[in-house]
């Protein structure tokens, strides 16, 4: 059984994905395996090569889960933000998310990724 991802690893994965997709020196339409190999390489660098290395499949799988949860949360946030001009909109979205989902563990990653035009919600 694979060991659970830490909060630092999850943030480093989000940072690595963003680093790769926003790199102007990278082809926009690279092979999927090449893209994920680059994400994994940047992720390992952000981890300072510490601890057990995550496999390419582990990185891709965690990204799919992270992206799905963030998209689910963003849909709630966007709907509330349209109707509420409340600075607590993220807190309200968290409350609503928890009604139908397990706890949302990716708020820092959501804040990082939503600021990028490359992460389409």
C-alpha positions as CSV (number, residue, x, y, z in Angstrom):
1,X,0.0,0.0,0.0
2,X,1.3,3.4,-0.9
3,X,2.0,5.9,1.8
4,X,-0.4,8.8,2.1
5,X,0.6,12.1,0.6
6,X,1.5,14.9,3.0
7,X,0.2,18.4,2.7
8,X,3.7,19.6,1.6
9,X,3.8,17.0,-1.1
10,X,0.4,18.0,-2.4
11,X,1.3,21.7,-2.5
12,X,4.6,20.8,-4.2
13,X,2.7,18.8,-6.8
14,X,0.4,21.8,-7.5
15,X,3.5,24.0,-7.7
16,X,5.2,21.6,-10.1
17,X,2.2,21.3,-12.4
18,X,2.0,25.0,-12.5
19,X,5.7,25.4,-13.1
20,X,5.6,23.1,-16.1
21,X,2.4,24.4,-17.7
22,X,3.5,28.1,-17.4
23,X,7.1,27.4,-18.7
24,X,7.3,29.5,-21.9
25,X,10.2,27.3,-23.1
26,X,8.1,24.1,-23.2
27,X,6.1,23.0,-26.2
28,X,2.3,23.5,-25.7
29,X,1.5,20.2,-27.2
30,X,4.0,17.7,-25.8
31,X,3.4,14.0,-25.3
32,X,1.5,13.2,-22.2
33,X,4.3,11.0,-20.8
34,X,6.8,13.7,-21.4
35,X,4.6,16.3,-19.7
36,X,4.1,14.1,-16.6
37,X,7.8,13.2,-16.5
38,X,8.6,16.9,-16.3
39,X,6.0,17.5,-13.6
40,X,7.4,14.6,-11.6
41,X,11.0,15.9,-12.0
42,X,10.0,19.4,-10.9
43,X,8.0,17.9,-8.0
44,X,11.1,15.9,-6.9
45,X,13.2,19.1,-7.0
46,X,10.6,21.0,-4.9
47,X,10.8,18.0,-2.4
48,X,14.6,18.6,-2.3
49,X,15.0,14.9,-3.2
50,X,13.9,14.0,0.4
51,X,11.9,10.9,1.3
52,X,10.6,8.1,-0.8
53,X,10.3,9.1,-4.5
54,X,6.8,9.1,-5.9
55,X,6.3,7.1,-9.1
56,X,5.0,8.7,-12.3
57,X,1.7,6.9,-11.8
58,X,1.4,8.1,-8.2
59,X,2.0,11.7,-9.3
60,X,-0.6,11.4,-12.1
61,X,-3.1,9.7,-9.8
62,X,-2.7,12.3,-7.1
63,X,-3.1,15.1,-9.6
64,X,-6.4,13.6,-10.9
65,X,-7.8,13.5,-7.4
66,X,-6.5,17.0,-6.5
67,X,-7.9,18.5,-9.7
68,X,-11.3,16.8,-9.3
69,X,-11.7,18.0,-5.7
70,X,-10.5,21.5,-6.6
71,X,-13.0,21.7,-9.5
72,X,-15.8,20.5,-7.3
73,X,-15.0,23.2,-4.7
74,X,-14.5,25.9,-7.3
75,X,-18.0,25.3,-8.8
76,X,-19.5,25.9,-5.3
77,X,-17.3,28.9,-4.7
78,X,-18.1,30.5,-8.1
79,X,-21.8,30.0,-7.6
80,X,-21.7,31.6,-4.2
81,X,-19.3,34.4,-5.3
82,X,-21.8,35.5,-8.0
83,X,-24.5,36.0,-5.4
84,X,-22.5,36.9,-2.4
85,X,-20.0,39.8,-2.1
86,X,-18.8,38.4,1.2
87,X,-15.1,38.2,1.9
88,X,-15.9,35.0,3.7
89,X,-17.0,33.4,0.4
90,X,-14.4,30.7,0.7
91,X,-15.6,29.8,4.2
92,X,-19.2,29.6,3.0
93,X,-18.1,27.4,0.0
94,X,-16.2,25.1,2.5
95,X,-19.3,24.7,4.6
96,X,-21.4,23.8,1.6
97,X,-18.7,21.5,0.2
98,X,-18.6,19.6,3.5
99,X,-22.4,18.9,3.2
100,X,-21.9,16.5,0.3
101,X,-18.1,15.7,0.3
102,X,-15.4,14.7,2.7
103,X,-13.4,17.6,4.1
104,X,-11.8,19.8,1.5
105,X,-8.0,19.5,2.2
106,X,-6.7,21.5,-0.8
107,X,-7.5,25.2,0.0
108,X,-3.9,26.4,-0.3
109,X,-3.6,24.5,-3.6
110,X,-6.9,25.9,-4.8
111,X,-5.7,29.4,-4.0
112,X,-2.5,28.8,-5.9
113,X,-4.0,27.2,-9.0
114,X,-7.0,29.4,-9.4
115,X,-4.7,32.4,-9.9
116,X,-3.4,30.8,-13.1
117,X,-5.1,31.1,-16.4
118,X,-3.7,27.7,-17.3
119,X,-5.7,26.0,-14.6
120,X,-9.2,26.2,-16.2
121,X,-11.9,25.7,-13.8
